[in-house]
Amino acid sequence: MSVMSATRRPTTGRGGRTPRSFEQANRRLKWTMLTPALAFVGLMIIFPLLFTLNLSLTDAFGAVNAGHDYVGLRNFGDALTDSRRFWPAVGRTALFTVGAVLIETVLGLALAMLMRRPFLGSRWVRTVLIIPLLTTPVAVGILWLLILDPTNGIANHLLSSVGLPPQEFLGSVSQSLPVLMLIDVWQWTPMMTLLLLAGLSTLPEEPEEAAHVDGAGMWQRFRYVVLPMLGPTLATAVVLRAIDALKTFDILYATKGPGGGSDFEVETLNVYAYGLTFDYQEYGLASAALVLFTLAIVGVVALLRRRPGRKSA
């Protein structure tokens, strides 16, 4: 009786090639097709970052291509010691971002839960909901300038009709930032609603039904069943919206102009860097402020994406 070899030949496909070789070829083809696009996108991201970083180390003033000398970290020191405009701008940026994103998240989650089940006219409600998203921020700013005009705006007419005193709104130093936060909430809450609604539509119904059978109330089912399952979607939505809120510029500049108002009342880091660049032509200092702003955004994203309880191996 002959002894059969224990070694088996690999199964071959058409043309004598093994499935593994086909997989390797497909992987190489995928990266070959993706490499030009990735290289282009990487270049468009890396070059401005390196250029800005290089400019932040110089005393560039008056023109970007004019002669300038390297001054090391002096611009960073000037920015970090500027207690008149830089640090107040940091505080306004943080306040605007945290306040707007928090309200948008709460309202977006509430609306998503209400719209989770189909109801009469739900398609029309969703259509109307996305209208603010279709409007450009500058147009939104001009629209609300007309609505909130202290003299002829409809907002004060409505307040007077119910016996409340007229308000200055965007003309007030103390009211401008809260009003702009509410305008941002009006425009971007629909985005949070749609993102969370999409997340809710993917959740399995069995855990919630089991909790209902066990006697859990509506709030208990939401708190202990729906919210934990929705956690990854909620975290992603908050990160995306927080990044966008940190970069808000259009609506601030459209409503308050250069400097964020007469008393810099809505001057965030974006408005601050824009003013240094185009109003004062201090390119080195502006670049340093933008580098610090970029680092702050990266830090915020890392903080928001950090998952409690995960430990590195």
Secondary structure, DSSP 8 states (H G I E B T S, - for coil): -----S-------GGG--HHHHHHHHHHHHHHHHHHHHHHHHHHHHHHHHHHHHHHTB---S-TTS---B-TTHHHHHHHT-TTTHHHHHHHHHHHHHHHHHHHHHHHHHHHHHTSS--TTHHHHHHHHTHHHHS-HHHHHHHHHHHT-TTT-HHHHHHHHTT-----GGGSTTTHHHHHHHHHHHHHHHHHHHHHHHHHHTS-SHHHHHHHHTT--HHHHIIIIIHHHHHHHHHHHHHHHHHHHHT--HHHHHHH-GGGSTT-TT--HHHHHHIIIIIS--HHHHHHHHHHHHHHHHHHHHHHH--TT----
